[in-house]
Amino acid sequence: MNFKKAKNNSKVFSLLTNTFVLILVPFLIWMLFFDENSYVNHRKYNAEIDDLKNTIQFYKSEISKDSALIKNLRDSVALEKFAREKYLMKKKNEAIYIIEFDTIKK
C-alpha cells in the first residue's frame, strides 16, 4: 500500500516515471560518456590539439633560429668559426686543446 500512496502523492515519482525522462536520461548518459563522439573524447581531443599547437609553435621558433643561423653561415669566416666551435674541426697543422671547467665546488 505504501507504493500506491507514494505513487499518487509524489511529484518526484511521477517525474521519474515520465516517458520522456525515462528516454532522455539514458540517452544523455550514453551521449556524454559512451558514444564515439562523447564529451570525454572531446576533452581528450582538445588536450591533444593544444599539445600539437604548442609543438607547432616550438618548431616554428626552431625553424626561425635555424634560418637565422643558415643566413649567418653564408659568410666563410662565420662558417669556419661555427665548424671549429661546434664540431671541433681544425686546419692541417693545428692542435686542438679542449679545456673543461669544473663547475662543482668542493
Contacts in CASP RR format, 6 or more apart in sequence:
PFRMAT RR
TARGET T0000
AUTHOR 0000-0000-0000
METHOD contacts of the structure
MODEL  1
MNFKKAKNNSKVFSLLTNTFVLILVPFLIWMLFFDENSYVNHRKYNAEID
DLKNTIQFYKSEISKDSALIKNLRDSVALEKFAREKYLMKKKNEAIYIIE
FDTIKK
6 13 0 8 1.000
7 13 0 8 1.000
7 14 0 8 1.000
15 21 0 8 1.000
16 22 0 8 1.000
31 38 0 8 1.000
31 39 0 8 1.000
32 38 0 8 1.000
32 39 0 8 1.000
32 40 0 8 1.000
33 39 0 8 1.000
33 40 0 8 1.000
69 82 0 8 1.000
72 78 0 8 1.000
73 79 0 8 1.000
73 82 0 8 1.000
83 89 0 8 1.000
84 90 0 8 1.000
88 96 0 8 1.000
88 98 0 8 1.000
90 96 0 8 1.000
END
